[in-house]
Amino acid sequence: MSTEPETILIVDDEESIRRLLHKKLSAEGYQCQEAGNAEQALEQLRKNTFGMMILDNKMPGKSGIELLPELRTGYPDTAVIMATATNDIGIAIECMKQGAYDYITKPFNLDEVTLSVNRALEKRRLVLENNEYRHHLEDKVAEQTRKIRALSLSAITALVNALEAKDKYTSGHSLRVAGIAVVIAREMSLSQEIIDKVQLAGLVHDIGKIGVRALILNKPSRLNKEELQQLRRHPEIGEHILVPIAGDEGLLRLVRGHHEHYDGTGYPDGLKNSQIPLGDRIMAIADAYEAMTSERPYRRALSDKKARAELERCKGTQFDPGIVDTFLNSQWRQRLQL
């Protein structure tokens, strides 16, 4: 906080009163300036910074109490003491409600004026220090949050790398799914917040496969019933893995629900239609298309034409019809540079 003497603006239509207060407060070590009405006061405020204003309530033109709300909005760091010749408790209460720090009456007891000024400036100092501390604390919390998120993303990246090292056929799969999902989300004109969350979910959607045996992941033939049940646990396993790392319920829902089907036949929760989070309906299409057009241990990669035909065939059953149309009609190939 500054150690410079506070500057006080004395606002009163009577010059003799302004001079009286100016002399007294200058003797107490304060720097003082004067204004004869509300307009002059506002002009001074636009040019200078004042720690305090002593404001006469009744002046020609705009009164002090009419000016007070404007001061609270435009100059909230300037403490205001109201001055009036009327010893009316109702006016005093109204002034305090409007944000005045104190209320003094004419004729002034100059020692009491000095005490009021000192109290008001001390209160102002404490308020400003508290605001500064709060802002500093908010900055520290924001910075800490950024650091935690960065560490979390590093941990997630390490998990994705571990998964893709375990399953050679999914190398790069998560990155490509994330890219396709982002393109779809942008084509749908979704907010940047949703796009960012879809991208992150795309990167980690299969993280639960770490909990699935490599023999199942790399099996060169179709899975039997028991193996398929184990594989289908990966969305729940992924959610469980990410809880202590991500701490984001929206992201966890996206990871859990990316194998839900539009008609309710998917897993793990059998959600249908709008019950499935929008991000998961996007991810289901991105995941399926990428998987179909990539090599798998049990089949060759499908052509773009066949994969698109499969998406079209499964509209309304496995996939959200509107999002399929958005994907198929987009310029996604150019955007992804596939």
N, C-alpha and C positions, 0 to 999 in steps of 0.2 A: 504494500500500500504506500501511496505517496506521503512524504513528510512535509511537503510544501504547505504554507498557510492556506486554509480554506477560503474560497472567494464566495462572498454572500451578495445576492442581488436584493436590494431593498425596493419594494414596489408600493408606492403610496402616492395619491394625488396631491397630498400636502407636502410642499417642499420642506417646511420647518421640521416635520416629523422625520422625513428622510435624512435630513442633516443631523438631527439628534441621534438617531440610531447609527448613522454612519460614523459619527464621532466616537460614540461609546464602543462600538464593536471594533473599530480600528485600534482603539486604545487597548483592546483585549488581544490584539495580534492578528485579527482577520483582515482580509482585503475586501473592500466593499465597492459596489457599483450601484447606481440608482436608475429607476425608471418611474415615470409619472402615471402610467396607465398600462392596461393589458397589452396593447399593441407594442408599446415600447419595450415591455418585458419580453415579449416573444422575439422581437428584433435582437435584443441583447442575447437571448438564449441561442439564437441561430448563429451568433458570432463567437460566443464564449461558452466555457464550461463552468457551471456554478455548483458548488457543493450544497448550497442552501439558498432558499428564497424566503424572505419575510414578505408576505402578501396581504395587502389591505383588502378586506372583504368588500367594502362599499366604495366604488370609484365610478366616475363618469364613464359611460360606455359599458364595456364588459366588466362585470363585477368579479371579485376574486373567486367567489365560490363557483361562478360560471367558467372561469379560467382553469380551475383546479383539475377537472377531468382531462382537459387537454394536456396539462402538464404531466399527469400521471401516465398518459399514453405516450407522449412524445419525448419526455425527459424523466424517465422513472428513477434515475439515479440522483436527481436533485431533491433534497429534503425540503419540505414546505412547512413553514409556520404561518398560520393565519392570524391576522391582526384586525381588530374591530373595536368600535366605540361602544358596541352593544354587548352587555354581559348576559347573553341569552344562551342557556345551556342547550336548547334545541339546535341553534346554529352551530355550536361547538360540536355536538354529536354528528351533525350532518357533514361538517368539515372533516372530521376524523374518518367517517365512512368513505368520503371521497379520497382519502389517502393522505391527509395532512398529518404531520408528525406531532404538532402541538398547536395550541390556541392561546393567544395573549390578548388582553384587553387594554384599551386606552382609558385614561392616561397611564402611560407605562411606568412601572417600577423598573428602572434600567438594570438593576442587579438581577431581578427576576427574569428579565429578557435575556440577560447573559446566561443565566442558568438554563433557560429553555433552549437557547441556541446550543449550548454545550451538550445537553442531553440529546437533542435531535441529531447533532452531528455524530455523537458517539453511537447512537442507534443506527444511523446510516452506515457508519464504518463497519459495524458488526454485520449488517445486512449484506454489504458489498463483499466482505470477507467470506461470509457464508456462501454467497453466490459463486465467488471465485473458487472456493473449495469444492462446491458441488460440480461446477463445470470441469474442474481438474479431475475430480473423481470420475465423472462421466467419461472423460477422455481416457483415463487409465483403464476403466472397465472396457471401453470400446477397443483399446489397443490390446488388452488381455484377451478379449474375445477373438480378435483377428489372429493373435498368436495361437490360441487354442485351435481355431479352425484350420490354420496352416498345418499344425501338428497332426490334427485329425485327418486332413487330406493326405498328408505324407503316409500316415498309417494305413489309410484306405488304399493308396496307390501300392504300397508294399503288399497288401493282401491280394490285390488284383494281380500283381506280378507273380505272387506265389501260386495263385490259381492257374494262371496261364502257363506257368512252368510245369504244373502238374498235368494239364490237359493240352497237349500240343495242338489239338484241333481247334481250340478256342483262342489261340494266340491272336491278339488284336481284335477279337470279337467285341469285347466291351467298348472299346474306343469307337469302333464303327457303329455299334448300336447307339451310343451316345450322340454321334454325329447325325445319324438319320433322325433320331428323336428330336434333336434341336431344329432340324430343317422343318419337320412336320409342325412343331410348336410355333415356329416363326410364320409358316404358311397360315396358321390359324390365328395369327396376330395376338398371341398370348403375351402376358406381361413378361418383362425381363426376369422378374423374380421366379416365375414359373419355369421359364426357359432354363435358367440356371439350375433349378432343382431337378428338372428332367435330365439335364446333361449329367449332373452328378449321379443321379439314380441310374442312368445308363451305364456309367462307368463301374458301378458296384452291384448291379442287379443280380449277377450270378455268383456273388461272393460266397454264398452258402454252399456252392459245389466243393469248397474246400473240405466240407464234412462228408462228401460222398467218395466212396472208394475209387481209386484211379482205374481199377479193372472195369468198373461200370462205365466211367466216363469215356474210356478208350475202347470199349467192346466193339469189335468189328461187325457184329450182327445186332439184330433188334433185341431189346431188353425183354426179359421175362417179367411176369407180374410182380414178383418180389423186388427185382432190380428197379423196375419202374416206380414202385412205391418209394424206394430209397431215394431215387433221383428227384421225385416230386416233393421231397422234404426240403429241398435246397432254398426255396423262398423263406420258409420259417427259420431255417438255420442262419440264413443271411441276415434276417432281421435281428436274431439273437446276437450275432457277432457284432452288428453295428450299433446296438443300443449304447454300450459304454463309449463308443468312439464318436458317433455322429450326434446323438442326443437331439435329433430333429424328427418329430413325429411324422411330418409330411414325407420326409425321405424314407423313413422306416415303412410307411404305408406303401410307398411306391415299390420298394424292394420286395415286400411281402406279396403284393398283388399283381406282379407283371405276367403271371400265368392264369389270371382269371379270364374267363370267356364271356363274351357279350351275352350269350344265351344262358349263362349260369352253370355251365358244365365244367368250368375250369377249377383250379385249385389255388390255395389251400382252403378257401372259405366259401366257394360256390357263389360268389357275388354275380350280379347280372346288371346289364344296362347301366343306368346312372349310379348304381351302388358302387361300381368300380371307379376309383379315382380317375379323373381325366388323364393324368400323367401316365397311369398304368394302361389305359386304353391306347395311348400313343406308343408306349414302350412295347406293348404286345405286338404291334404291327412292325415297329423297327426291329425288334428281336427276331420275329419270324422271317422277315424278308432277308435280314443278314444271314440267319442260319440257313435258309434255303439256298442262298447264292454262294455259300461257302462249302468247302470240302468237309465231310464228316466221316468217321471211321466206318459207318455202315452204308454210305452212299456218296455218289459224286455230286458236285455242286450243280444246282439247277441254273438254267439260263435266266436272264432277266425277264424274258417273255413268259416263261413257265411260272416263275415266282409271282409275277404280277397277276397271271391268270388264277393262281391259287389264292391270292388275297381276294380277288374278285369273287371266287367261288365261295369263300368263307365269310363274306359280308353278312352280318346279321346273326351269324352263329358264333364263330370264334372272335370276330372283329367288329368294332364299331363301324357301321356302314359309312357314316359321314367322314370319319377320319381316314378310312381306306380311300374314299374318293379324293380327299385332299391330298393324300400321298401320291396316288396314281396320276393326278392331274398337275402335280407340282413340277417345277424345274429342278428337282432334287439332285439329278445326276450332275448338272453343271455346278450346283452349289457345293456338293460334296467332292467334286472332282474325282468321281469314281471311274 
